[in-house]
Amino acid sequence: MKSYLVSLAIGLLVGAIYSLLGTRSPAPPAIALLGLLGMLLGEQAVPLVRKAWHGQGVVAFWKSDCQERVTGVPPAPEDAP
């Protein structure tokens, strides 16, 4: 139930921002796709910043956890020639 309320609240916030920017909602396809890309990158940014903050390996984390989600391309096998 909590995730539904959070989703609604974020939707209201984004709707208000769209209104302030003068963009109609639903947004035109290019704007909507850029918004989705921003959401995807933002979702990956939080764990990356946490890793960097704690001095952990950011590059390895990006390759193992984030790269596939952002690009849609699975990582290459380590033992490939």
PDB file of N, CA, C and O in Angstrom:
ATOM      1  N   MET A   1       0.825  -1.193   0.000  1.00  0.00           N
ATOM      2  CA  MET A   1       0.000   0.000   0.000  1.00  0.00           C
ATOM      3  C   MET A   1       0.865   1.251   0.000  1.00  0.00           C
ATOM      4  O   MET A   1       0.553   2.234  -0.672  1.00  0.00           O
ATOM      5  N   LYS A   2       1.975   1.204   0.775  1.00  0.00           N
ATOM      6  CA  LYS A   2       2.846   2.366   0.867  1.00  0.00           C
ATOM      7  C   LYS A   2       3.428   2.726  -0.493  1.00  0.00           C
ATOM      8  O   LYS A   2       3.509   3.906  -0.837  1.00  0.00           O
ATOM      9  N   SER A   3       3.839   1.712  -1.281  1.00  0.00           N
ATOM     10  CA  SER A   3       4.435   1.998  -2.586  1.00  0.00           C
ATOM     11  C   SER A   3       3.422   2.656  -3.527  1.00  0.00           C
ATOM     12  O   SER A   3       3.805   3.458  -4.378  1.00  0.00           O
ATOM     13  N   TYR A   4       2.145   2.329  -3.384  1.00  0.00           N
ATOM     14  CA  TYR A   4       1.118   2.972  -4.204  1.00  0.00           C
ATOM     15  C   TYR A   4       0.992   4.454  -3.855  1.00  0.00           C
ATOM     16  O   TYR A   4       0.867   5.302  -4.738  1.00  0.00           O
ATOM     17  N   LEU A   5       1.027   4.749  -2.568  1.00  0.00           N
ATOM     18  CA  LEU A   5       0.919   6.139  -2.133  1.00  0.00           C
ATOM     19  C   LEU A   5       2.145   6.948  -2.546  1.00  0.00           C
ATOM     20  O   LEU A   5       2.025   8.105  -2.951  1.00  0.00           O
ATOM     21  N   VAL A   6       3.316   6.341  -2.443  1.00  0.00           N
ATOM     22  CA  VAL A   6       4.542   7.019  -2.874  1.00  0.00           C
ATOM     23  C   VAL A   6       4.489   7.268  -4.376  1.00  0.00           C
ATOM     24  O   VAL A   6       4.845   8.352  -4.837  1.00  0.00           O
ATOM     25  N   SER A   7       4.054   6.290  -5.129  1.00  0.00           N
ATOM     26  CA  SER A   7       3.931   6.446  -6.579  1.00  0.00           C
ATOM     27  C   SER A   7       2.952   7.562  -6.936  1.00  0.00           C
ATOM     28  O   SER A   7       3.216   8.361  -7.835  1.00  0.00           O
ATOM     29  N   LEU A   8       1.840   7.612  -6.242  1.00  0.00           N
ATOM     30  CA  LEU A   8       0.859   8.668  -6.476  1.00  0.00           C
ATOM     31  C   LEU A   8       1.458  10.035  -6.153  1.00  0.00           C
ATOM     32  O   LEU A   8       1.279  10.986  -6.913  1.00  0.00           O
ATOM     33  N   ALA A   9       2.160  10.136  -5.040  1.00  0.00           N
ATOM     34  CA  ALA A   9       2.763  11.407  -4.638  1.00  0.00           C
ATOM     35  C   ALA A   9       3.802  11.868  -5.662  1.00  0.00           C
ATOM     36  O   ALA A   9       3.855  13.048  -6.008  1.00  0.00           O
ATOM     37  N   ILE A  10       4.615  10.950  -6.136  1.00  0.00           N
ATOM     38  CA  ILE A  10       5.616  11.310  -7.149  1.00  0.00           C
ATOM     39  C   ILE A  10       4.932  11.705  -8.445  1.00  0.00           C
ATOM     40  O   ILE A  10       5.367  12.643  -9.113  1.00  0.00           O
ATOM     41  N   GLY A  11       3.873  11.007  -8.809  1.00  0.00           N
ATOM     42  CA  GLY A  11       3.111  11.380 -10.000  1.00  0.00           C
ATOM     43  C   GLY A  11       2.522  12.776  -9.885  1.00  0.00           C
ATOM     44  O   GLY A  11       2.531  13.537 -10.853  1.00  0.00           O
ATOM     45  N   LEU A  12       2.015  13.113  -8.718  1.00  0.00           N
ATOM     46  CA  LEU A  12       1.485  14.463  -8.500  1.00  0.00           C
ATOM     47  C   LEU A  12       2.591  15.512  -8.629  1.00  0.00           C
ATOM     48  O   LEU A  12       2.382  16.577  -9.211  1.00  0.00           O
ATOM     49  N   LEU A  13       3.755  15.204  -8.087  1.00  0.00           N
ATOM     50  CA  LEU A  13       4.879  16.123  -8.182  1.00  0.00           C
ATOM     51  C   LEU A  13       5.311  16.323  -9.636  1.00  0.00           C
ATOM     52  O   LEU A  13       5.534  17.455 -10.067  1.00  0.00           O
ATOM     53  N   VAL A  14       5.428  15.250 -10.375  1.00  0.00           N
ATOM     54  CA  VAL A  14       5.817  15.341 -11.787  1.00  0.00           C
ATOM     55  C   VAL A  14       4.750  16.091 -12.574  1.00  0.00           C
ATOM     56  O   VAL A  14       5.081  16.900 -13.441  1.00  0.00           O
ATOM     57  N   GLY A  15       3.488  15.838 -12.289  1.00  0.00           N
ATOM     58  CA  GLY A  15       2.413  16.568 -12.956  1.00  0.00           C
ATOM     59  C   GLY A  15       2.502  18.061 -12.692  1.00  0.00           C
ATOM     60  O   GLY A  15       2.288  18.868 -13.597  1.00  0.00           O
ATOM     61  N   ALA A  16       2.816  18.431 -11.457  1.00  0.00           N
ATOM     62  CA  ALA A  16       2.973  19.843 -11.119  1.00  0.00           C
ATOM     63  C   ALA A  16       4.163  20.454 -11.857  1.00  0.00           C
ATOM     64  O   ALA A  16       4.087  21.586 -12.337  1.00  0.00           O
ATOM     65  N   ILE A  17       5.248  19.711 -11.945  1.00  0.00           N
ATOM     66  CA  ILE A  17       6.424  20.202 -12.678  1.00  0.00           C
ATOM     67  C   ILE A  17       6.091  20.369 -14.158  1.00  0.00           C
ATOM     68  O   ILE A  17       6.460  21.375 -14.764  1.00  0.00           O
ATOM     69  N   TYR A  18       5.397  19.392 -14.744  1.00  0.00           N
ATOM     70  CA  TYR A  18       4.970  19.516 -16.152  1.00  0.00           C
ATOM     71  C   TYR A  18       4.141  20.777 -16.339  1.00  0.00           C
ATOM     72  O   TYR A  18       4.326  21.503 -17.316  1.00  0.00           O
ATOM     73  N   SER A  19       3.237  21.040 -15.416  1.00  0.00           N
ATOM     74  CA  SER A  19       2.387  22.227 -15.519  1.00  0.00           C
ATOM     75  C   SER A  19       3.216  23.503 -15.441  1.00  0.00           C
ATOM     76  O   SER A  19       2.990  24.441 -16.206  1.00  0.00           O
ATOM     77  N   LEU A  20       4.172  23.541 -14.520  1.00  0.00           N
ATOM     78  CA  LEU A  20       5.032  24.718 -14.385  1.00  0.00           C
ATOM     79  C   LEU A  20       5.885  24.950 -15.632  1.00  0.00           C
ATOM     80  O   LEU A  20       6.182  26.091 -15.985  1.00  0.00           O
ATOM     81  N   LEU A  21       6.276  23.862 -16.292  1.00  0.00           N
ATOM     82  CA  LEU A  21       7.083  23.969 -17.508  1.00  0.00           C
ATOM     83  C   LEU A  21       6.238  24.202 -18.758  1.00  0.00           C
ATOM     84  O   LEU A  21       6.773  24.461 -19.836  1.00  0.00           O
ATOM     85  N   GLY A  22       4.933  24.111 -18.612  1.00  0.00           N
ATOM     86  CA  GLY A  22       4.045  24.314 -19.751  1.00  0.00           C
ATOM     87  C   GLY A  22       3.995  23.130 -20.692  1.00  0.00           C
ATOM     88  O   GLY A  22       3.682  23.298 -21.871  1.00  0.00           O
ATOM     89  N   THR A  23       4.295  21.941 -20.206  1.00  0.00           N
ATOM     90  CA  THR A  23       4.246  20.722 -21.013  1.00  0.00           C
ATOM     91  C   THR A  23       2.938  20.012 -20.728  1.00  0.00           C
ATOM     92  O   THR A  23       2.555  19.818 -19.574  1.00  0.00           O
ATOM     93  N   ARG A  24       2.264  19.631 -21.790  1.00  0.00           N
ATOM     94  CA  ARG A  24       0.999  18.927 -21.563  1.00  0.00           C
ATOM     95  C   ARG A  24       1.276  17.492 -21.111  1.00  0.00           C
ATOM     96  O   ARG A  24       2.341  16.928 -21.361  1.00  0.00           O
ATOM     97  N   SER A  25       0.295  16.940 -20.453  1.00  0.00           N
ATOM     98  CA  SER A  25       0.433  15.577 -19.962  1.00  0.00           C
ATOM     99  C   SER A  25      -0.746  14.761 -20.476  1.00  0.00           C
ATOM    100  O   SER A  25      -1.876  15.234 -20.359  1.00  0.00           O
ATOM    101  N   PRO A  26      -0.564  13.586 -21.027  1.00  0.00           N
ATOM    102  CA  PRO A  26       0.716  12.913 -21.142  1.00  0.00           C
ATOM    103  C   PRO A  26       1.641  13.658 -22.097  1.00  0.00           C
ATOM    104  O   PRO A  26       1.208  14.266 -23.075  1.00  0.00           O
ATOM    105  N   ALA A  27       2.913  13.588 -21.781  1.00  0.00           N
ATOM    106  CA  ALA A  27       3.918  14.325 -22.530  1.00  0.00           C
ATOM    107  C   ALA A  27       4.064  13.761 -23.935  1.00  0.00           C
ATOM    108  O   ALA A  27       3.775  12.589 -24.176  1.00  0.00           O
ATOM    109  N   PRO A  28       4.514  14.600 -24.858  1.00  0.00           N
ATOM    110  CA  PRO A  28       4.845  14.089 -26.192  1.00  0.00           C
ATOM    111  C   PRO A  28       5.891  12.976 -26.082  1.00  0.00           C
ATOM    112  O   PRO A  28       6.663  12.950 -25.124  1.00  0.00           O
ATOM    113  N   PRO A  29       5.923  12.062 -27.048  1.00  0.00           N
ATOM    114  CA  PRO A  29       6.791  10.879 -26.933  1.00  0.00           C
ATOM    115  C   PRO A  29       8.252  11.180 -26.606  1.00  0.00           C
ATOM    116  O   PRO A  29       8.835  10.504 -25.759  1.00  0.00           O
ATOM    117  N   ALA A  30       8.853  12.168 -27.250  1.00  0.00           N
ATOM    118  CA  ALA A  30      10.271  12.449 -26.990  1.00  0.00           C
ATOM    119  C   ALA A  30      10.474  12.885 -25.543  1.00  0.00           C
ATOM    120  O   ALA A  30      11.425  12.449 -24.894  1.00  0.00           O
ATOM    121  N   ILE A  31       9.605  13.727 -25.038  1.00  0.00           N
ATOM    122  CA  ILE A  31       9.732  14.192 -23.653  1.00  0.00           C
ATOM    123  C   ILE A  31       9.478  13.045 -22.685  1.00  0.00           C
ATOM    124  O   ILE A  31      10.172  12.912 -21.678  1.00  0.00           O
ATOM    125  N   ALA A  32       8.488  12.221 -22.988  1.00  0.00           N
ATOM    126  CA  ALA A  32       8.189  11.083 -22.116  1.00  0.00           C
ATOM    127  C   ALA A  32       9.358  10.101 -22.074  1.00  0.00           C
ATOM    128  O   ALA A  32       9.699   9.591 -21.007  1.00  0.00           O
ATOM    129  N   LEU A  33       9.974   9.833 -23.224  1.00  0.00           N
ATOM    130  CA  LEU A  33      11.102   8.897 -23.254  1.00  0.00           C
ATOM    131  C   LEU A  33      12.308   9.456 -22.503  1.00  0.00           C
ATOM    132  O   LEU A  33      13.004   8.716 -21.808  1.00  0.00           O
ATOM    133  N   LEU A  34      12.553  10.737 -22.637  1.00  0.00           N
ATOM    134  CA  LEU A  34      13.651  11.346 -21.876  1.00  0.00           C
ATOM    135  C   LEU A  34      13.362  11.293 -20.381  1.00  0.00           C
ATOM    136  O   LEU A  34      14.273  11.093 -19.578  1.00  0.00           O
ATOM    137  N   GLY A  35      12.107  11.470 -20.007  1.00  0.00           N
ATOM    138  CA  GLY A  35      11.735  11.351 -18.601  1.00  0.00           C
ATOM    139  C   GLY A  35      11.957   9.946 -18.078  1.00  0.00           C
ATOM    140  O   GLY A  35      12.445   9.764 -16.962  1.00  0.00           O
ATOM    141  N   LEU A  36      11.601   8.950 -18.881  1.00  0.00           N
ATOM    142  CA  LEU A  36      11.832   7.557 -18.476  1.00  0.00           C
ATOM    143  C   LEU A  36      13.320   7.256 -18.362  1.00  0.00           C
ATOM    144  O   LEU A  36      13.742   6.543 -17.451  1.00  0.00           O
ATOM    145  N   LEU A  37      14.127   7.802 -19.292  1.00  0.00           N
ATOM    146  CA  LEU A  37      15.571   7.610 -19.208  1.00  0.00           C
ATOM    147  C   LEU A  37      16.113   8.250 -17.933  1.00  0.00           C
ATOM    148  O   LEU A  37      16.957   7.670 -17.250  1.00  0.00           O
ATOM    149  N   GLY A  38      15.631   9.433 -17.621  1.00  0.00           N
ATOM    150  CA  GLY A  38      16.050  10.094 -16.387  1.00  0.00           C
ATOM    151  C   GLY A  38      15.687   9.286 -15.159  1.00  0.00           C
ATOM    152  O   GLY A  38      16.467   9.205 -14.210  1.00  0.00           O
ATOM    153  N   MET A  39      14.501   8.684 -15.172  1.00  0.00           N
ATOM    154  CA  MET A  39      14.089   7.848 -14.041  1.00  0.00           C
ATOM    155  C   MET A  39      15.010   6.637 -13.911  1.00  0.00           C
ATOM    156  O   MET A  39      15.423   6.280 -12.808  1.00  0.00           O
ATOM    157  N   LEU A  40      15.328   6.013 -15.035  1.00  0.00           N
ATOM    158  CA  LEU A  40      16.193   4.836 -15.030  1.00  0.00           C
ATOM    159  C   LEU A  40      17.582   5.185 -14.518  1.00  0.00           C
ATOM    160  O   LEU A  40      18.140   4.465 -13.690  1.00  0.00           O
ATOM    161  N   LEU A  41      18.147   6.297 -15.011  1.00  0.00           N
ATOM    162  CA  LEU A  41      19.473   6.709 -14.557  1.00  0.00           C
ATOM    163  C   LEU A  41      19.452   7.133 -13.094  1.00  0.00           C
ATOM    164  O   LEU A  41      20.387   6.840 -12.349  1.00  0.00           O
ATOM    165  N   GLY A  42      18.400   7.814 -12.684  1.00  0.00           N
ATOM    166  CA  GLY A  42      18.284   8.225 -11.292  1.00  0.00           C
ATOM    167  C   GLY A  42      18.190   7.042 -10.348  1.00  0.00           C
ATOM    168  O   GLY A  42      18.735   7.067  -9.245  1.00  0.00           O
ATOM    169  N   GLU A  43      17.497   6.010 -10.792  1.00  0.00           N
ATOM    170  CA  GLU A  43      17.373   4.795  -9.978  1.00  0.00           C
ATOM    171  C   GLU A  43      18.738   4.141  -9.766  1.00  0.00           C
ATOM    172  O   GLU A  43      19.006   3.591  -8.698  1.00  0.00           O
ATOM    173  N   GLN A  44      19.589   4.199 -10.770  1.00  0.00           N
ATOM    174  CA  GLN A  44      20.923   3.601 -10.662  1.00  0.00           C
ATOM    175  C   GLN A  44      21.907   4.528  -9.950  1.00  0.00           C
ATOM    176  O   GLN A  44      22.904   4.065  -9.395  1.00  0.00           O
ATOM    177  N   ALA A  45      21.634   5.822  -9.963  1.00  0.00           N
ATOM    178  CA  ALA A  45      22.565   6.792  -9.376  1.00  0.00           C
ATOM    179  C   ALA A  45      22.654   6.659  -7.856  1.00  0.00           C
ATOM    180  O   ALA A  45      23.730   6.817  -7.281  1.00  0.00           O
ATOM    181  N   VAL A  46      21.546   6.373  -7.216  1.00  0.00           N
ATOM    182  CA  VAL A  46      21.553   6.300  -5.750  1.00  0.00           C
ATOM    183  C   VAL A  46      22.497   5.204  -5.243  1.00  0.00           C
ATOM    184  O   VAL A  46      23.333   5.482  -4.383  1.00  0.00           O
ATOM    185  N   PRO A  47      22.394   3.965  -5.747  1.00  0.00           N
ATOM    186  CA  PRO A  47      23.342   2.947  -5.267  1.00  0.00           C
ATOM    187  C   PRO A  47      24.795   3.275  -5.638  1.00  0.00           C
ATOM    188  O   PRO A  47      25.712   2.981  -4.871  1.00  0.00           O
ATOM    189  N   LEU A  48      25.003   3.884  -6.814  1.00  0.00           N
ATOM    190  CA  LEU A  48      26.365   4.245  -7.207  1.00  0.00           C
ATOM    191  C   LEU A  48      26.962   5.279  -6.263  1.00  0.00           C
ATOM    192  O   LEU A  48      28.124   5.170  -5.871  1.00  0.00           O
ATOM    193  N   VAL A  49      26.172   6.277  -5.900  1.00  0.00           N
ATOM    194  CA  VAL A  49      26.652   7.309  -4.980  1.00  0.00           C
ATOM    195  C   VAL A  49      26.923   6.710  -3.602  1.00  0.00           C
ATOM    196  O   VAL A  49      27.896   7.077  -2.943  1.00  0.00           O
ATOM    197  N   ARG A  50      26.069   5.795  -3.171  1.00  0.00           N
ATOM    198  CA  ARG A  50      26.298   5.139  -1.877  1.00  0.00           C
ATOM    199  C   ARG A  50      27.610   4.365  -1.886  1.00  0.00           C
ATOM    200  O   ARG A  50      28.385   4.435  -0.932  1.00  0.00           O
ATOM    201  N   LYS A  51      27.859   3.620  -2.977  1.00  0.00           N
ATOM    202  CA  LYS A  51      29.111   2.855  -3.093  1.00  0.00           C
ATOM    203  C   LYS A  51      30.306   3.802  -3.072  1.00  0.00           C
ATOM    204  O   LYS A  51      31.277   3.553  -2.357  1.00  0.00           O
ATOM    205  N   ALA A  52      30.247   4.884  -3.847  1.00  0.00           N
ATOM    206  CA  ALA A  52      31.350   5.839  -3.905  1.00  0.00           C
ATOM    207  C   ALA A  52      31.567   6.490  -2.544  1.00  0.00           C
ATOM    208  O   ALA A  52      32.707   6.687  -2.122  1.00  0.00           O
ATOM    209  N   TRP A  53      30.480   6.824  -1.859  1.00  0.00           N
ATOM    210  CA  TRP A  53      30.557   7.470  -0.553  1.00  0.00           C
ATOM    211  C   TRP A  53      31.287   6.585   0.459  1.00  0.00           C
ATOM    212  O   TRP A  53      32.033   7.078   1.305  1.00  0.00           O
ATOM    213  N   HIS A  54      31.063   5.274   0.361  1.00  0.00           N
ATOM    214  CA  HIS A  54      31.685   4.334   1.286  1.00  0.00           C
ATOM    215  C   HIS A  54      33.020   3.803   0.781  1.00  0.00           C
ATOM    216  O   HIS A  54      33.601   2.900   1.382  1.00  0.00           O
ATOM    217  N   GLY A  55      33.511   4.368  -0.332  1.00  0.00           N
ATOM    218  CA  GLY A  55      34.821   3.984  -0.859  1.00  0.00           C
ATOM    219  C   GLY A  55      34.861   2.611  -1.494  1.00  0.00           C
ATOM    220  O   GLY A  55      35.922   1.991  -1.563  1.00  0.00           O
ATOM    221  N   GLN A  56      33.721   2.128  -1.957  1.00  0.00           N
ATOM    222  CA  GLN A  56      33.669   0.813  -2.587  1.00  0.00           C
ATOM    223  C   GLN A  56      33.817   0.953  -4.098  1.00  0.00           C
ATOM    224  O   GLN A  56      33.716   2.055  -4.636  1.00  0.00           O
ATOM    225  N   GLY A  57      34.055  -0.157  -4.777  1.00  0.00           N
ATOM    226  CA  GLY A  57      34.291  -0.155  -6.215  1.00  0.00           C
ATOM    227  C   GLY A  57      33.056   0.193  -7.022  1.00  0.00           C
ATOM    228  O   GLY A  57      32.125  -0.607  -7.121  1.00  0.00           O
ATOM    229  N   VAL A  58      33.046   1.378  -7.596  1.00  0.00           N
ATOM    230  CA  VAL A  58      31.906   1.844  -8.374  1.00  0.00           C
ATOM    231  C   VAL A  58      31.886   1.207  -9.757  1.00  0.00           C
ATOM    232  O   VAL A  58      30.819   0.850 -10.257  1.00  0.00           O
ATOM    233  N   VAL A  59      33.060   1.061 -10.385  1.00  0.00           N
ATOM    234  CA  VAL A  59      33.113   0.522 -11.747  1.00  0.00           C
ATOM    235  C   VAL A  59      32.620  -0.927 -11.768  1.00  0.00           C
ATOM    236  O   VAL A  59      31.831  -1.305 -12.634  1.00  0.00           O
ATOM    237  N   ALA A  60      33.080  -1.722 -10.826  1.00  0.00           N
ATOM    238  CA  ALA A  60      32.640  -3.120 -10.764  1.00  0.00           C
ATOM    239  C   ALA A  60      31.137  -3.205 -10.505  1.00  0.00           C
ATOM    240  O   ALA A  60      30.446  -4.041 -11.089  1.00  0.00           O
ATOM    241  N   PHE A  61      30.636  -2.337  -9.628  1.00  0.00           N
ATOM    242  CA  PHE A  61      29.200  -2.332  -9.344  1.00  0.00           C
ATOM    243  C   PHE A  61      28.414  -1.944 -10.587  1.00  0.00           C
ATOM    244  O   PHE A  61      27.385  -2.551 -10.885  1.00  0.00           O
ATOM    245  N   TRP A  62      28.894  -0.927 -11.322  1.00  0.00           N
ATOM    246  CA  TRP A  62      28.219  -0.507 -12.553  1.00  0.00           C
ATOM    247  C   TRP A  62      28.138  -1.673 -13.525  1.00  0.00           C
ATOM    248  O   TRP A  62      27.077  -1.945 -14.086  1.00  0.00           O
ATOM    249  N   LYS A  63      29.269  -2.370 -13.728  1.00  0.00           N
ATOM    250  CA  LYS A  63      29.304  -3.472 -14.695  1.00  0.00           C
ATOM    251  C   LYS A  63      28.438  -4.643 -14.259  1.00  0.00           C
ATOM    252  O   LYS A  63      27.813  -5.296 -15.095  1.00  0.00           O
ATOM    253  N   SER A  64      28.393  -4.916 -12.957  1.00  0.00           N
ATOM    254  CA  SER A  64      27.653  -6.094 -12.499  1.00  0.00           C
ATOM    255  C   SER A  64      26.167  -5.833 -12.286  1.00  0.00           C
ATOM    256  O   SER A  64      25.352  -6.725 -12.521  1.00  0.00           O
ATOM    257  N   ASP A  65      25.791  -4.628 -11.847  1.00  0.00           N
ATOM    258  CA  ASP A  65      24.397  -4.397 -11.481  1.00  0.00           C
ATOM    259  C   ASP A  65      23.664  -3.367 -12.337  1.00  0.00           C
ATOM    260  O   ASP A  65      22.461  -3.507 -12.557  1.00  0.00           O
ATOM    261  N   CYS A  66      24.345  -2.355 -12.816  1.00  0.00           N
ATOM    262  CA  CYS A  66      23.662  -1.235 -13.469  1.00  0.00           C
ATOM    263  C   CYS A  66      23.680  -1.295 -14.988  1.00  0.00           C
ATOM    264  O   CYS A  66      22.688  -0.951 -15.631  1.00  0.00           O
ATOM    265  N   GLN A  67      24.784  -1.723 -15.567  1.00  0.00           N
ATOM    266  CA  GLN A  67      24.955  -1.643 -17.010  1.00  0.00           C
ATOM    267  C   GLN A  67      23.838  -2.352 -17.770  1.00  0.00           C
ATOM    268  O   GLN A  67      23.301  -1.801 -18.731  1.00  0.00           O
ATOM    269  N   GLU A  68      23.488  -3.547 -17.359  1.00  0.00           N
ATOM    270  CA  GLU A  68      22.441  -4.301 -18.049  1.00  0.00           C
ATOM    271  C   GLU A  68      21.094  -3.597 -17.943  1.00  0.00           C
ATOM    272  O   GLU A  68      20.336  -3.573 -18.913  1.00  0.00           O
ATOM    273  N   ARG A  69      20.788  -3.033 -16.797  1.00  0.00           N
ATOM    274  CA  ARG A  69      19.496  -2.357 -16.621  1.00  0.00           C
ATOM    275  C   ARG A  69      19.394  -1.102 -17.476  1.00  0.00           C
ATOM    276  O   ARG A  69      18.331  -0.814 -18.026  1.00  0.00           O
ATOM    277  N   VAL A  70      20.483  -0.354 -17.595  1.00  0.00           N
ATOM    278  CA  VAL A  70      20.455   0.899 -18.333  1.00  0.00           C
ATOM    279  C   VAL A  70      20.516   0.672 -19.837  1.00  0.00           C
ATOM    280  O   VAL A  70      19.759   1.284 -20.590  1.00  0.00           O
ATOM    281  N   THR A  71      21.414  -0.204 -20.278  1.00  0.00           N
ATOM    282  CA  THR A  71      21.602  -0.405 -21.719  1.00  0.00           C
ATOM    283  C   THR A  71      20.717  -1.494 -22.294  1.00  0.00           C
ATOM    284  O   THR A  71      20.447  -1.493 -23.495  1.00  0.00           O
ATOM    285  N   GLY A  72      20.260  -2.423 -21.467  1.00  0.00           N
ATOM    286  CA  GLY A  72      19.463  -3.539 -21.949  1.00  0.00           C
ATOM    287  C   GLY A  72      20.302  -4.654 -22.543  1.00  0.00           C
ATOM    288  O   GLY A  72      19.766  -5.658 -23.013  1.00  0.00           O
ATOM    289  N   VAL A  73      21.631  -4.479 -22.524  1.00  0.00           N
ATOM    290  CA  VAL A  73      22.542  -5.475 -23.067  1.00  0.00           C
ATOM    291  C   VAL A  73      23.188  -6.213 -21.908  1.00  0.00           C
ATOM    292  O   VAL A  73      23.818  -5.589 -21.054  1.00  0.00           O
ATOM    293  N   PRO A  74      23.041  -7.543 -21.864  1.00  0.00           N
ATOM    294  CA  PRO A  74      23.659  -8.284 -20.765  1.00  0.00           C
ATOM    295  C   PRO A  74      25.183  -8.207 -20.850  1.00  0.00           C
ATOM    296  O   PRO A  74      25.741  -8.103 -21.942  1.00  0.00           O
ATOM    297  N   PRO A  75      25.849  -8.256 -19.706  1.00  0.00           N
ATOM    298  CA  PRO A  75      27.311  -8.199 -19.727  1.00  0.00           C
ATOM    299  C   PRO A  75      27.901  -9.409 -20.437  1.00  0.00           C
ATOM    300  O   PRO A  75      27.329 -10.499 -20.410  1.00  0.00           O
ATOM    301  N   ALA A  76      29.045  -9.206 -21.068  1.00  0.00           N
ATOM    302  CA  ALA A  76      29.741 -10.309 -21.755  1.00  0.00           C
ATOM    303  C   ALA A  76      30.281 -11.278 -20.729  1.00  0.00           C
ATOM    304  O   ALA A  76      30.703 -10.870 -19.647  1.00  0.00           O
ATOM    305  N   PRO A  77      30.273 -12.573 -21.060  1.00  0.00           N
ATOM    306  CA  PRO A  77      30.846 -13.562 -20.132  1.00  0.00           C
ATOM    307  C   PRO A  77      32.321 -13.273 -19.897  1.00  0.00           C
ATOM    308  O   PRO A  77      33.029 -12.857 -20.814  1.00  0.00           O
ATOM    309  N   GLU A  78      32.782 -13.490 -18.681  1.00  0.00           N
ATOM    310  CA  GLU A  78      34.168 -13.221 -18.322  1.00  0.00           C
ATOM    311  C   GLU A  78      35.136 -14.153 -19.042  1.00  0.00           C
ATOM    312  O   GLU A  78      36.270 -13.767 -19.325  1.00  0.00           O
ATOM    313  N   ASP A  79      34.703 -15.370 -19.339  1.00  0.00           N
ATOM    314  CA  ASP A  79      35.601 -16.351 -19.931  1.00  0.00           C
ATOM    315  C   ASP A  79      35.536 -16.372 -21.466  1.00  0.00           C
ATOM    316  O   ASP A  79      36.033 -17.313 -22.084  1.00  0.00           O
ATOM    317  N   ALA A  80      34.944 -15.368 -22.079  1.00  0.00           N
ATOM    318  CA  ALA A  80      34.864 -15.314 -23.546  1.00  0.00           C
ATOM    319  C   ALA A  80      36.255 -15.030 -24.115  1.00  0.00           C
ATOM    320  O   ALA A  80      37.004 -14.231 -23.553  1.00  0.00           O
ATOM    321  N   PRO A  81      36.607 -15.690 -25.243  1.00  0.00           N
ATOM    322  CA  PRO A  81      37.942 -15.487 -25.824  1.00  0.00           C
ATOM    323  C   PRO A  81      38.099 -14.130 -26.453  1.00  0.00           C
ATOM    324  O   PRO A  81      39.165 -13.814 -26.982  1.00  0.00           O
TER     325      PRO A  81
END
